[in-house]
Amino acid sequence: MVTRVRTIAFEGIEAVPVDVQVMVAPGKMGMQIVGLGDKAVTESRERVQAALHASGLSMPPKRVTVNLAPADLPKEGSHYDLPIALGLMAALGAIPADALAGYVVLGELALDGTVARVAGVLPAAIGANAMGKGLICPHDCGSEAAWASAELDILAPRSLIALANHFRGTQVMRRPEPAISPPSGKLPDLADIKGQESARRALELAAAGGHNLLMVGPPGAGKSMLAQRLPSILPPLGPRELLEVSMIASIAGELADGRLSDSRPFRAPHHSASMAAMVGGGMRARPGEVSLAHHGVLFLDELPEFSPQVLDSLRQPLETGECIIARANHRISYPAQIQLVAAMNPCRCGMAGEPGHSCARGPRCRIDYQARLSGPFMDRIDLRIDVPAVTANDLIRPGRSETSETVAARVARAREIQKDRFTALGLPGWATNARCPASLIEEVAAPDSSGLALLEDASEKMSFSARAYHRVLKVARTLADLEGKPSVGRIHLAEAISYRLPGDRLVQAA
């Protein structure tokens, strides 16, 4: 007799059904697991046998064969422990075989029979709900799974014994409740920034439209300080965005206690990060920093210090909003709709362009340093600003700058305008001007006659690419939204074009 238990395999954030087939037959005592499993799946045999022994069950003196179907689909991870153990318990009569038919099962087993947390429970719960089945998962992941649907039947046992008692009717498990992570603390406030009015303006513009931003200036000018305050003026995640972000975090195993957070991600990888760490990859094709920053901010400090190959690997995610990881035997896609914020010094010594300073190597110092940034990569950055050193007068001046709360209110109004516009156009999934398709931005950001003349003149003199042309329109549309203007005017285009200029400190521009 063959008992079957449904579980899943992960392809990106998609849950693929897998049948765990367990057969107990005469033969030499032992357990064999087949079905193209990795090392963690192979080692499941030892964990399952120890967990069953700790739960008061012994392996039958027969041959046990476990098949993970489809057999040509690679199986990775330790979450196959629990479905294998339950399939074997059903085959031994410890639990009713038909009790498992309505569930998708995943979980890792400890040697004492307790069920340990695993990554990917939220995508698994969403997949189980789509199949019309319930979910059996570790107790520590129950609140995470509860977000999939209020109607989803969820069992979150602490141990094999608790689950067996539930099926026998001697113990009833409560359905876990969804949980939100409490705020981690007050975010850094823009009121802490002294001076830097033009940089604050660019930061507000970037937040309102989701535009990519590059800040260039000497050490200590406040570039990192500005970037760290960007989350304080961004709106919280919407319900759909919350689930998408949490699914990626679940696959990466970064949901603390199964609790979701409505704060937008802010990822700041070190400049030594590899390509696999940035865009995803490794043996199990995990999501990288770009995908973990989905619907949030990816901050790259000391931009030219990153490997040129790593920076160029960001070109496709910045353009398409997804990371595609291709391997010989499978292809995985992770969403990556990010806002890139970067900071850099103008040269290796950091002081090029500062009054009274000259580089020891002359202009070559700045040219060589900035040559690490490719033209196609720079072409994808909407806003490029100089951040000069803060003067003593700025630091001594009494009073505080505008607070993040005030700026966030303007950003929220501008984003609401964009959301309403895209909804009226039949694109409810679009939220910011930065994600607007090129064909549509020419319609929603059509300039007046004087603005069109300015844009044509600037495009000719500055040799704008088609991408640069459309990004100027997107920035101009956001500037008009911040002012509540229904149409894009010449003044909006003039400011948008100014952000495409390389500036005094940036000699390389796309």
C-alpha positions in Angstrom: 0.0 0.0 0.0 1.2 3.5 -0.9 0.4 6.5 1.2 0.5 10.0 -0.2 1.2 13.4 1.4 1.2 16.7 -0.6 4.1 19.1 -0.1 5.7 21.7 -2.2 9.0 22.7 -3.9 10.0 26.3 -4.5 10.8 27.9 -7.8 11.5 31.5 -6.9 8.4 32.5 -4.8 6.2 30.1 -6.6 5.1 26.9 -4.8 5.2 23.8 -7.0 3.2 20.7 -5.9 5.2 17.7 -4.9 3.7 14.2 -4.0 5.5 12.4 -1.1 4.8 8.7 -1.8 5.6 6.2 1.0 5.5 2.5 0.5 6.3 -0.2 3.2 7.1 -3.5 1.6 8.8 -6.8 2.5 12.6 -6.7 2.2 15.7 -5.6 3.9 15.0 -3.2 6.7 15.9 0.4 5.8 14.6 3.6 4.3 15.4 4.9 0.8 14.5 8.4 -0.5 14.4 8.9 -4.2 13.2 11.8 -6.4 16.2 14.1 -7.1 16.7 15.4 -3.6 19.7 17.4 -2.4 21.9 16.6 0.6 19.3 18.0 3.1 16.6 15.7 1.6 18.9 12.7 1.8 19.8 13.4 5.4 16.0 13.5 6.2 16.1 9.8 6.6 18.1 10.0 9.8 16.1 12.9 11.2 12.8 11.1 10.5 13.9 7.8 12.1 15.1 9.6 15.2 12.0 11.8 15.5 9.7 8.7 15.2 11.7 6.9 17.9 11.5 9.9 20.2 7.7 10.0 19.6 7.3 6.3 20.7 7.2 4.8 17.2 9.7 2.3 15.8 10.6 1.7 12.1 9.0 -1.4 10.7 11.3 -4.3 10.0 10.6 -3.9 6.3 11.9 -1.9 3.4 10.6 1.7 3.3 10.7 3.6 0.0 9.9 7.3 -0.3 9.4 8.8 -3.7 9.3 12.6 -4.2 7.3 13.1 -7.4 7.7 14.4 -10.0 11.1 12.7 -10.0 12.7 15.0 -12.4 12.1 18.2 -10.4 15.1 19.1 -8.1 14.1 19.0 -4.4 16.0 21.2 -1.9 15.7 21.9 1.8 14.8 20.3 5.0 11.0 21.0 4.8 10.4 17.5 3.4 11.0 16.0 6.9 7.5 16.4 8.2 5.6 15.1 5.1 7.9 12.1 5.0 7.3 11.4 8.7 3.5 11.8 8.4 3.4 9.6 5.3 5.3 6.9 7.2 3.0 7.3 10.3 0.0 6.9 8.1 1.5 3.8 6.5 2.0 2.4 10.0 -1.6 3.2 11.1 -0.4 5.8 13.7 -2.7 8.5 12.1 -5.6 8.1 9.7 -4.3 8.1 6.1 -7.3 10.1 4.8 -6.7 12.8 7.4 -3.7 14.1 5.4 -5.5 14.3 2.1 -6.7 17.9 2.6 -3.4 19.4 3.6 -0.1 20.6 2.2 2.7 19.7 4.7 6.1 21.2 5.3 8.4 21.4 8.3 11.8 20.2 9.6 12.1 17.7 12.4 14.4 17.8 15.3 15.8 14.5 16.7 13.4 14.8 19.7 10.3 14.9 17.5 9.7 18.6 17.7 8.9 20.5 14.5 11.4 23.3 13.6 10.7 26.4 11.5 11.5 26.5 7.8 11.8 29.1 5.2 9.0 29.8 2.6 5.9 29.1 4.7 4.0 32.1 3.4 4.4 31.2 -0.3 3.5 27.6 0.6 0.4 28.8 2.4 -0.6 30.9 -0.6 0.0 27.9 -2.9 -2.0 25.6 -0.6 -4.9 28.1 -0.6 -4.8 28.1 -4.4 -5.0 24.3 -4.5 -8.0 24.4 -2.2 -6.1 22.6 0.6 -5.2 23.4 4.2 -1.6 23.7 5.6 0.4 21.9 8.2 3.5 23.9 9.2 5.8 24.4 12.2 4.3 26.2 15.2 6.8 29.1 14.9 5.6 29.8 11.3 1.9 29.7 12.0 1.3 33.4 12.2 3.1 33.8 8.9 0.9 31.3 7.2 -2.2 32.9 8.6 -1.7 35.9 6.3 -2.5 33.8 3.2 -6.2 33.7 3.8 -8.7 34.0 6.6 -10.4 30.8 5.4 -7.2 28.7 5.1 -7.3 25.7 7.5 -3.9 25.8 9.3 -2.4 23.3 11.8 0.8 24.5 13.4 2.0 21.7 15.7 5.0 21.9 18.1 5.7 18.2 17.7 4.8 15.0 16.0 3.0 13.8 19.1 0.8 16.9 19.2 -0.2 16.4 15.6 -1.0 12.7 16.1 -3.1 13.6 19.1 -5.0 16.2 17.1 -5.9 13.7 14.4 -7.0 11.2 17.1 -9.2 13.8 18.6 -7.5 13.9 22.0 -6.0 17.3 21.5 -7.3 20.3 19.5 -5.0 22.9 18.0 -6.1 26.4 17.6 -5.7 28.2 14.3 -2.8 30.7 14.5 -3.5 34.4 14.1 -1.6 36.7 11.7 0.9 39.0 13.4 2.6 42.3 12.6 6.0 43.1 13.8 6.0 46.1 16.2 7.9 49.2 15.0 11.6 48.8 15.5 11.8 52.3 16.8 11.6 55.9 15.6 13.1 56.3 12.2 15.9 59.0 11.7 14.3 62.3 11.0 15.0 64.8 8.2 15.0 67.5 10.8 18.5 66.3 11.8 19.9 67.5 8.4 21.4 71.0 8.5 21.8 72.8 5.2 21.7 70.7 2.1 18.4 72.2 0.8 18.9 71.1 -2.8 19.7 67.5 -1.6 16.6 67.5 0.6 14.5 68.7 -2.4 16.0 65.8 -4.5 15.3 63.3 -1.8 11.6 64.4 -1.6 11.3 64.2 -5.3 12.9 60.7 -5.4 10.5 59.5 -2.7 7.4 61.0 -4.4 8.1 59.3 -7.8 10.2 56.3 -6.8 13.1 57.7 -8.9 16.7 56.5 -8.7 19.1 59.0 -7.1 22.9 59.5 -7.1 24.5 61.8 -4.6 28.1 63.0 -5.2 30.1 64.9 -2.6 33.1 64.9 -0.3 33.4 62.7 2.9 31.2 64.0 5.7 28.8 66.0 3.5 25.9 64.0 4.8 25.1 61.7 1.8 24.6 58.5 3.9 22.7 60.6 6.5 20.3 61.7 3.8 19.8 58.2 2.4 19.1 56.7 5.8 16.3 59.2 6.3 14.5 58.3 3.0 12.4 55.5 4.7 11.0 58.1 7.1 9.2 59.9 4.2 8.1 56.9 2.2 4.5 55.7 2.6 3.9 52.3 4.3 3.4 49.2 2.2 -0.1 48.5 0.8 -1.7 45.1 1.4 -0.6 43.7 -2.0 2.9 45.0 -1.6 3.1 43.7 2.0 2.4 40.1 0.8 4.9 40.3 -2.1 7.7 41.7 0.1 6.9 39.1 2.9 6.9 36.2 0.4 10.5 37.1 -0.6 11.6 37.5 3.0 9.9 34.2 3.8 11.9 32.4 1.1 15.1 34.0 2.4 14.2 33.0 6.0 14.2 36.6 7.2 10.7 36.8 8.8 11.3 37.1 12.6 8.8 34.9 14.5 6.6 34.7 11.4 5.6 38.4 11.8 5.1 40.6 8.8 6.1 44.3 8.7 4.5 47.1 6.7 7.7 49.1 6.6 9.3 49.4 3.2 12.6 47.5 3.0 15.9 49.4 3.2 18.9 47.3 2.2 22.4 48.6 2.3 24.9 45.9 1.2 28.6 46.4 1.7 30.6 47.2 -1.4 32.4 43.9 -1.2 29.1 42.1 -2.0 29.4 39.5 -4.8 27.1 39.2 -7.8 25.2 36.3 -6.3 24.7 38.2 -3.0 23.4 41.2 -5.0 21.1 39.7 -7.6 20.6 36.3 -6.1 22.0 32.8 -6.7 24.0 30.3 -4.9 23.3 26.5 -4.7 19.6 27.1 -3.9 19.2 30.2 -6.0 18.2 32.4 -3.0 16.9 36.0 -3.5 19.7 38.6 -3.4 19.7 42.1 -2.0 17.9 43.5 -5.0 14.9 41.3 -4.5 15.0 41.7 -0.7 14.6 45.4 -1.4 11.5 44.9 -3.6 9.0 47.8 -3.1 11.7 49.5 -1.1 15.2 51.1 -1.2 18.5 49.7 -2.2 21.2 52.0 -0.9 24.7 51.6 -2.4 27.3 53.6 -0.4 30.7 54.2 -1.9 29.3 53.3 -5.3 32.5 53.1 -7.4 34.0 50.6 -4.8 31.5 48.0 -5.9 32.7 45.6 -8.6 31.9 46.9 -12.1 30.4 43.5 -12.9 28.1 43.7 -9.9 26.9 47.2 -10.8 26.3 46.2 -14.4 24.3 43.2 -13.2 21.8 45.7 -11.7 21.0 47.1 -15.2 18.3 44.5 -16.0 16.5 44.6 -12.6 16.4 48.4 -12.7 14.8 48.3 -16.1 12.4 45.3 -15.9 11.7 45.1 -12.1 12.7 41.5 -11.8 15.8 39.3 -11.3 16.1 36.3 -13.5 18.5 33.6 -12.3 19.3 31.0 -15.0 20.9 27.7 -14.3 21.5 24.6 -16.4 18.5 22.8 -15.0 16.2 25.5 -13.9 15.3 29.2 -14.3 14.0 31.3 -11.4 12.5 34.8 -11.4 12.3 37.0 -8.3 10.5 40.4 -8.3 12.8 43.4 -7.8 10.9 46.7 -8.2 13.4 48.8 -6.3 14.4 52.4 -5.8 18.2 52.8 -6.2 19.9 55.4 -4.0 23.6 55.7 -4.3 26.4 57.8 -2.8 29.9 58.4 -3.9 33.0 60.6 -3.5 34.0 62.5 -6.6 37.4 60.9 -6.7 39.5 58.4 -4.7 40.9 61.1 -2.3 37.3 62.3 -2.0 37.9 66.1 -2.3 37.8 66.9 -6.0 36.0 70.1 -6.7 36.4 71.4 -3.1 37.7 75.0 -2.9 41.4 75.0 -2.0 42.0 71.3 -2.7 43.7 69.7 -5.6 44.2 65.9 -6.2 47.8 64.7 -6.1 47.2 62.9 -9.4 45.3 65.8 -10.9 42.2 65.3 -13.0 43.2 61.7 -13.7 42.2 60.8 -10.1 38.6 61.8 -10.7 38.4 60.3 -14.2 39.8 56.9 -13.2 37.6 56.7 -10.2 34.4 57.5 -12.0 35.3 55.3 -15.0 34.3 52.3 -12.9 30.6 53.4 -13.5 29.5 52.4 -17.0 27.4 54.7 -19.2 24.4 52.3 -19.5 24.3 52.0 -15.6 24.4 55.8 -15.3 21.7 56.2 -17.9 19.3 54.4 -15.5 19.8 57.0 -12.7 17.1 59.8 -12.9 18.5 62.3 -10.4 22.2 63.2 -10.0 23.0 65.9 -7.5 26.1 67.4 -6.0 26.2 67.4 -2.1 28.7 70.0 -1.0 30.4 70.0 2.4 28.3 71.6 5.1 29.6 75.0 6.2 30.1 76.1 9.8 27.3 78.6 9.4 24.9 75.7 8.6 25.9 73.8 11.7 25.7 76.9 14.0 22.4 78.2 12.7 19.7 77.8 15.3 16.4 76.0 14.7 15.6 72.7 13.0 14.8 71.9 9.4 11.5 70.6 8.1 10.5 67.3 9.8 10.1 64.0 8.0 6.4 64.0 9.0 5.8 67.2 7.0 7.7 66.0 4.0 6.0 62.6 4.1 2.6 64.2 3.9 3.5 65.9 0.6 5.0 62.6 -0.7 1.8 60.8 0.2 -0.3 63.3 -1.6 1.8 63.1 -4.7 1.7 59.3 -4.7 -2.1 59.3 -4.2 -2.3 61.5 -7.4 -0.2 59.0 -9.3 -2.2 56.0 -8.0 -5.5 57.6 -9.0 -4.1 58.5 -12.4 -3.0 54.9 -13.2 -6.2 53.5 -11.8 -8.2 55.7 -14.1 -6.1 54.5 -17.0 -6.8 50.9 -16.2 -3.4 50.2 -14.5 -4.3 49.7 -10.8 -1.0 47.9 -10.1 1.2 50.9 -11.0 2.0 53.2 -8.1 4.8 55.6 -9.1 5.8 57.6 -12.2 9.2 55.8 -12.2 7.4 52.5 -13.1 5.2 54.1 -15.8 5.7 52.5 -19.3 7.5 54.6 -21.9 4.5 54.6 -24.2 2.2 55.9 -21.4 4.5 58.6 -19.9 4.4 60.5 -23.3 0.7 60.8 -22.8 0.4 61.6 -19.1 3.5 63.9 -19.1 2.8 65.7 -22.4 4.5 69.1 -22.1 3.1 72.4 -23.4 4.6 74.1 -26.5 7.3 76.0 -24.6 8.2 73.0 -22.5 8.4 70.8 -25.7 10.8 73.3 -27.3 13.0 73.2 -24.2 13.0 69.4 -24.2 13.9 69.2 -27.9 16.7 71.7 -27.5 18.1 69.9 -24.4 17.8 66.5 -26.0 19.8 67.7 -29.0 22.5 69.4 -27.1 22.9 66.8 -24.4 22.4 63.8 -26.7 19.7 62.2 -24.6 19.1 58.5 -25.2 15.5 57.3 -25.6 15.7 56.1 -22.0 17.0 59.4 -20.7 14.3 61.3 -22.6 11.5 59.3 -21.0 13.1 59.5 -17.6 13.2 63.3 -17.8 9.4 63.2 -18.6 8.8 61.0 -15.6 10.7 63.3 -13.2 8.9 66.3 -14.6 5.6 64.5 -14.1 6.5 63.9 -10.4 7.5 67.6 -10.0 4.1 68.6 -11.3 2.4 66.1 -9.0 4.2 67.5 -6.0 2.7 70.9 -6.8 -0.7 69.5 -7.6 -0.5 70.6 -11.2 -2.6 68.7 -13.8 -0.1 69.3 -16.6 3.7 69.4 -17.0 5.1 72.9 -17.6 8.4 74.3 -18.8 9.5 74.9 -15.2 9.1 71.3 -14.4 11.0 70.1 -17.4 13.8 72.6 -16.7 14.3 71.2 -13.2 14.0 67.6 -14.4 16.7 68.3 -17.1 19.0 69.9 -14.5 19.0 66.6 -12.6 20.4 64.8 -15.7 23.4 67.2 -15.8 26.6 65.6 -14.6 27.4 68.5 -12.2 30.7 69.9 -11.2 31.9 66.8 -9.4 30.7 64.2 -11.9 32.7 64.2 -15.1 31.3 60.9 -16.5 27.6 61.0 -17.6 25.7 58.7 -19.8 
